[in-house]
Amino acid sequence: KLPDDTEEEIERMIEEGAPLSSEHIGKAFRTETAVGRYAEFVKTTFDKDLDLRGLKVVIDCANGATYKVAPAAIEELGAEITVINDKPNGANINDNCGATAPEGMAEKVREIGADIGFSFDGDGDRLIACDSSGHIVDGDYILGICGSFMKEQGRLAKNTIVATVMSNQGFVNSMNRRGINVVRSKVGDRYVLECMKAGGYNVGGEQSGHIIFSEYISTGDGLISALQILKVMIGSGKPLDKLAEGIEIFPQVLKNIPAPKKIPLEDMPHTSKLIDSFSKKLGDTGRVLVRYSGTENKLRVMLEGENQDIIERYAQDIADQALKEL
């Protein structure tokens, strides 16, 4: 992960068309032993005295980077596996499958009566799971399940989890009730990692499934995340649906508004007034987050609350007003 100033310098070089001769360009080469070495490393994050015998696991590889290594590692630990979307052809990566479309994985879990399902994304750094009933378990749930187990074991550094501003307020409230503090970072797993390093924390992640277990690795790794969930299931003797109980997730609404110019919110008085008003009305039972996308010319309006109809109405009112002022 590169710092912002390094990214900006690279962008400047590209925009200015900085000439590079061939001797200054990196070369690609193949390491034939990489898959085996990586699989062995990943398995070291799973306790030696545990195994997965008796568990039925569905694995959705998103036709991407995990198509060989994830099935091999999980099967070698004793699980009975069913693998889908493991036939990459150069064009079908993330194509209606994987962590961005986990419904197919959940359907396969229900169809064969599996205990758990895992959906990786194309490059393998994200994970979305589902329980035996096919209910989706996203990054907030994964953080809550693994963080709670680590706290019980005395392994959760400073009893704190790092999440982003997009993580659900219900999840934060649930963790607080368990004596776990949640620190929020900007959106992006590199900002999660920066926050973890600065505060000395060892677990952090995003709702989208980037989870970082820094005692093992300094980036999101979907296969390591999968093994940590399995470790909790085996160690606690509880299925995934029971582990997810007590982690409250508020209904959430997200609206994206075209923003040709990213006008500061403080210069949009009517929008700001609505945001303040709705934030006060929701109080501790919800949350309003309005921010510009870091990658697109869009204003993102996100609301959470106990009542879906109310937050839908509030979000639409903010979106309509913002569109006028933009």
C-alpha positions as CSV (number, residue, x, y, z in Angstrom):
1,K,0.0,0.0,0.0
2,L,1.5,3.3,-1.1
3,P,1.2,6.6,0.8
4,D,-0.9,9.4,-0.7
5,D,2.1,11.5,-1.7
6,T,3.7,8.6,-3.5
7,E,0.5,7.9,-5.4
8,E,0.2,11.6,-6.4
9,E,3.8,11.6,-7.6
10,I,3.1,8.5,-9.8
11,E,0.0,10.2,-11.2
12,R,2.0,13.3,-12.0
13,M,4.6,11.3,-13.9
14,I,1.9,9.5,-15.9
15,E,0.0,12.8,-16.7
16,E,3.3,14.5,-17.8
17,G,4.2,11.4,-19.9
18,A,7.5,10.9,-18.2
19,P,9.6,8.8,-20.6
20,L,11.0,5.5,-19.3
21,S,13.5,3.4,-21.2
22,S,13.2,-0.4,-21.0
23,E,16.1,-0.8,-18.6
24,H,14.1,1.1,-16.0
25,I,11.0,-1.0,-16.2
26,G,10.5,-4.0,-13.9
27,K,10.5,-7.5,-15.3
28,A,8.0,-10.3,-14.5
29,F,9.1,-13.8,-13.7
30,R,7.4,-16.9,-12.5
31,T,8.0,-18.6,-9.2
32,E,6.9,-22.2,-9.7
33,T,6.8,-23.0,-5.9
34,A,4.7,-20.0,-4.9
35,V,1.3,-21.7,-4.6
36,G,2.6,-24.5,-2.4
37,R,4.6,-22.1,-0.2
38,Y,1.7,-19.8,0.2
39,A,-0.7,-22.6,1.1
40,E,1.7,-23.8,3.8
41,F,2.1,-20.3,5.2
42,V,-1.7,-19.7,5.3
43,K,-2.2,-23.0,7.2
44,T,0.2,-21.9,9.9
45,T,-2.5,-19.3,10.9
46,F,-4.7,-22.2,11.8
47,D,-4.1,-23.9,15.2
48,K,-2.1,-27.2,14.8
49,D,-4.4,-29.1,17.2
50,L,-7.5,-28.2,15.2
51,D,-8.8,-29.8,12.0
52,L,-11.9,-29.4,9.8
53,R,-13.0,-33.0,9.6
54,G,-16.8,-33.3,9.4
55,L,-17.3,-29.8,8.0
56,K,-18.9,-29.3,4.6
57,V,-17.6,-26.1,3.0
58,V,-18.6,-24.3,-0.3
59,I,-15.8,-22.3,-1.8
60,D,-16.5,-19.6,-4.5
61,C,-13.2,-18.6,-6.1
62,A,-14.6,-15.8,-8.3
63,N,-12.7,-17.3,-11.2
64,G,-9.7,-15.5,-9.8
65,A,-6.5,-15.7,-7.8
66,T,-7.7,-18.3,-5.2
67,Y,-8.9,-20.9,-7.7
68,K,-6.1,-23.3,-6.8
69,V,-4.9,-22.4,-3.4
70,A,-8.1,-21.9,-1.4
71,P,-9.6,-25.4,-2.2
72,A,-6.3,-27.0,-1.6
73,A,-5.6,-25.4,1.8
74,I,-9.1,-25.9,3.2
75,E,-9.3,-29.6,1.9
76,E,-5.9,-30.4,3.4
77,L,-7.2,-29.3,6.8
78,G,-9.8,-32.0,6.6
79,A,-13.0,-30.3,5.2
80,E,-15.3,-31.8,2.6
81,I,-15.3,-29.1,-0.1
82,T,-17.5,-28.1,-3.0
83,V,-15.9,-25.6,-5.3
84,I,-17.6,-23.2,-7.7
85,N,-16.3,-20.5,-10.1
86,D,-12.8,-22.0,-10.3
87,K,-12.3,-21.9,-14.1
88,P,-10.7,-18.6,-14.9
89,N,-10.4,-17.8,-18.6
90,G,-9.1,-14.3,-18.5
91,A,-12.5,-12.7,-18.9
92,N,-14.8,-14.2,-16.3
93,I,-13.1,-12.9,-13.1
94,N,-15.7,-11.6,-10.6
95,D,-18.4,-12.1,-13.3
96,N,-21.6,-12.4,-11.2
97,C,-19.7,-14.4,-8.7
98,G,-17.3,-14.1,-5.7
99,A,-17.4,-11.6,-2.9
100,T,-19.3,-9.0,-5.0
101,A,-22.0,-11.4,-5.8
102,P,-22.2,-14.1,-3.1
103,E,-25.8,-15.1,-3.7
104,G,-24.7,-18.1,-5.9
105,M,-22.4,-19.3,-3.1
106,A,-25.3,-19.0,-0.6
107,E,-27.6,-20.9,-2.9
108,K,-25.1,-23.8,-3.3
109,V,-24.7,-24.0,0.5
110,R,-28.5,-24.4,0.9
111,E,-28.6,-26.9,-2.0
112,I,-26.0,-29.3,-0.6
113,G,-26.6,-28.7,3.1
114,A,-23.1,-27.3,3.7
115,D,-22.1,-25.9,7.1
116,I,-20.5,-22.7,5.7
117,G,-19.7,-20.9,2.5
118,F,-16.9,-18.6,1.4
119,S,-16.8,-16.2,-1.5
120,F,-13.4,-14.6,-2.3
121,D,-13.0,-11.7,-4.7
122,G,-10.9,-11.8,-7.9
123,D,-7.5,-10.9,-6.3
124,G,-8.2,-12.9,-3.1
125,D,-7.9,-10.1,-0.5
126,R,-11.6,-10.0,0.4
127,L,-14.0,-12.5,1.9
128,I,-17.8,-12.7,2.3
129,A,-19.2,-15.8,4.1
130,C,-22.6,-17.3,4.7
131,D,-24.0,-19.6,7.3
132,S,-25.7,-23.0,6.8
133,S,-29.0,-21.3,6.0
134,G,-27.4,-19.1,3.3
135,H,-27.5,-15.9,5.3
136,I,-24.8,-13.6,4.2
137,V,-22.0,-12.7,6.7
138,D,-20.2,-9.6,5.6
139,G,-17.0,-7.9,6.9
140,D,-18.7,-6.3,9.9
141,Y,-19.9,-9.7,11.1
142,I,-16.5,-11.2,10.4
143,L,-14.8,-8.5,12.4
144,G,-17.3,-8.9,15.3
145,I,-17.1,-12.7,15.4
146,C,-13.3,-13.0,15.2
147,G,-12.7,-9.9,17.4
148,S,-15.1,-11.2,20.1
149,F,-13.4,-14.7,20.1
150,M,-9.9,-13.1,20.3
151,K,-11.0,-10.9,23.2
152,E,-12.2,-14.0,25.1
153,Q,-8.7,-15.5,24.5
154,G,-6.9,-12.4,25.6
155,R,-5.5,-11.9,22.1
156,L,-7.3,-8.7,21.0
157,A,-4.8,-5.9,21.3
158,K,-6.2,-3.2,23.6
159,N,-9.6,-4.8,23.2
160,T,-10.0,-2.7,20.0
161,I,-11.1,-3.3,16.5
162,V,-10.4,-0.9,13.6
163,A,-13.3,-0.4,11.2
164,T,-14.0,2.3,8.6
165,V,-16.6,5.1,8.6
166,M,-18.8,2.8,6.4
167,S,-19.0,0.1,9.0
168,N,-22.5,-0.3,10.5
169,Q,-23.3,1.6,13.7
170,G,-25.3,-1.4,14.9
171,F,-22.0,-3.4,14.8
172,V,-20.2,-0.7,16.7
173,N,-22.9,-0.7,19.4
174,S,-22.8,-4.5,19.6
175,M,-19.0,-4.5,20.1
176,N,-19.3,-1.7,22.8
177,R,-21.7,-3.9,24.7
178,R,-19.1,-6.7,24.7
179,G,-16.4,-4.4,26.0
180,I,-14.7,-3.9,22.7
181,N,-13.8,-0.4,21.4
182,V,-14.2,0.3,17.7
183,V,-11.9,2.9,16.1
184,R,-13.0,4.2,12.7
185,S,-10.6,5.1,9.8
186,K,-11.2,6.5,6.4
187,V,-12.5,4.1,3.7
188,G,-9.8,1.9,2.3
189,D,-7.8,-1.0,3.7
190,R,-4.6,1.0,3.6
191,Y,-6.1,3.5,6.0
192,V,-7.3,0.7,8.2
193,L,-3.7,-0.6,8.3
194,E,-2.3,2.9,9.1
195,C,-4.8,3.2,12.0
196,M,-3.9,-0.3,13.3
197,K,-0.1,0.5,13.2
198,A,-0.6,3.9,14.8
199,G,-2.7,2.5,17.7
200,G,-1.0,-0.8,18.1
201,Y,-4.2,-2.8,17.2
202,N,-4.1,-6.3,15.6
203,V,-7.5,-6.6,13.9
204,G,-9.2,-4.3,11.5
205,G,-11.2,-4.3,8.3
206,E,-14.0,-3.1,6.1
207,Q,-17.6,-4.1,5.6
208,S,-16.8,-5.1,2.1
209,G,-14.6,-8.0,3.4
210,H,-11.1,-6.7,3.6
211,I,-10.0,-8.0,7.0
212,I,-6.5,-7.6,8.3
213,F,-5.1,-9.9,11.0
214,S,-1.8,-8.1,11.5
215,E,-0.3,-10.9,13.7
216,Y,-0.1,-12.9,10.5
217,I,0.1,-10.5,7.6
218,S,0.0,-6.7,6.8
219,T,-2.8,-6.7,4.3
220,G,-6.2,-8.2,3.6
221,D,-6.1,-11.9,2.8
222,G,-9.4,-13.7,2.1
223,L,-8.1,-17.2,2.7
224,I,-6.5,-16.3,6.1
225,S,-9.8,-14.6,7.0
226,A,-11.7,-17.8,6.1
227,L,-9.4,-19.9,8.3
228,Q,-9.9,-17.5,11.2
229,I,-13.7,-17.9,11.0
230,L,-13.2,-21.7,10.9
231,K,-10.9,-21.5,13.9
232,V,-13.6,-19.7,15.9
233,M,-16.3,-22.2,14.8
234,I,-14.1,-25.2,15.8
235,G,-12.7,-23.5,19.0
236,S,-16.1,-22.4,20.2
237,G,-18.1,-25.5,19.0
238,K,-20.7,-23.1,17.6
239,P,-22.0,-22.8,14.0
240,L,-21.7,-19.5,12.2
241,D,-25.3,-18.5,12.7
242,K,-24.9,-18.8,16.5
243,L,-21.6,-16.8,16.4
244,A,-23.4,-14.0,14.5
245,E,-26.2,-13.8,17.1
246,G,-26.0,-10.6,19.2
247,I,-24.2,-8.7,16.4
248,E,-26.8,-6.1,15.5
249,I,-26.8,-4.6,12.0
250,F,-29.0,-1.6,11.4
251,P,-30.8,-1.2,8.0
252,Q,-28.6,0.9,5.8
253,V,-29.3,3.1,2.7
254,L,-26.7,4.4,0.3
255,K,-27.4,6.9,-2.5
256,N,-24.8,8.1,-5.0
257,I,-25.2,11.7,-6.4
258,P,-23.3,12.9,-9.5
259,A,-20.9,15.6,-8.5
260,P,-19.2,17.3,-11.4
261,K,-17.6,19.7,-8.8
262,K,-16.8,18.5,-5.3
263,I,-18.2,21.6,-3.5
264,P,-17.3,21.5,0.3
265,L,-20.3,20.5,2.3
266,E,-19.9,23.6,4.5
267,D,-20.6,25.6,1.3
268,M,-23.9,23.8,0.7
269,P,-25.9,25.3,3.6
270,H,-29.3,23.7,2.9
271,T,-27.8,20.2,2.5
272,S,-25.7,20.7,5.7
273,K,-28.8,21.8,7.6
274,L,-30.7,18.7,6.6
275,I,-27.7,16.5,7.6
276,D,-27.6,18.1,11.1
277,S,-31.3,17.9,11.5
278,F,-31.6,14.2,10.6
279,S,-28.5,13.3,12.7
280,K,-30.1,14.8,15.8
281,K,-33.4,13.0,15.1
282,L,-31.7,9.7,14.8
283,G,-29.5,10.2,17.8
284,D,-27.9,6.9,19.0
285,T,-30.4,4.9,17.0
286,G,-28.8,5.7,13.7
287,R,-26.2,7.6,11.7
288,V,-25.8,10.0,8.8
289,L,-22.6,10.0,6.7
290,V,-22.2,12.2,3.6
291,R,-18.9,12.2,1.8
292,Y,-17.4,12.5,-1.6
293,S,-16.0,9.4,-3.2
294,G,-12.3,9.2,-3.4
295,T,-12.3,7.5,-6.8
296,E,-15.4,8.9,-8.6
297,N,-17.1,12.2,-9.1
298,K,-19.9,11.3,-6.8
299,L,-21.3,12.4,-3.4
300,R,-22.2,9.4,-1.3
301,V,-25.2,9.7,1.1
302,M,-25.3,6.9,3.7
303,L,-27.9,6.6,6.5
304,E,-28.4,3.9,9.1
305,G,-31.3,3.5,11.5
306,E,-33.7,1.1,13.1
307,N,-36.6,2.1,10.7
308,Q,-36.0,1.4,7.0
309,D,-38.7,3.7,5.8
310,I,-37.5,6.7,7.8
311,I,-33.9,6.4,6.7
312,E,-35.0,5.9,3.1
313,R,-36.9,9.2,3.3
314,Y,-34.1,11.0,5.0
315,A,-31.6,9.8,2.5
316,Q,-33.7,10.8,-0.4
317,D,-34.3,14.3,1.0
318,I,-30.6,14.8,1.5
319,A,-29.8,13.5,-2.0
320,D,-32.4,15.7,-3.6
321,Q,-31.2,18.8,-1.8
322,A,-27.5,18.0,-2.5
323,L,-28.3,17.6,-6.2
324,K,-29.8,21.0,-6.3
325,E,-26.8,22.7,-4.6
326,L,-24.3,20.8,-6.7
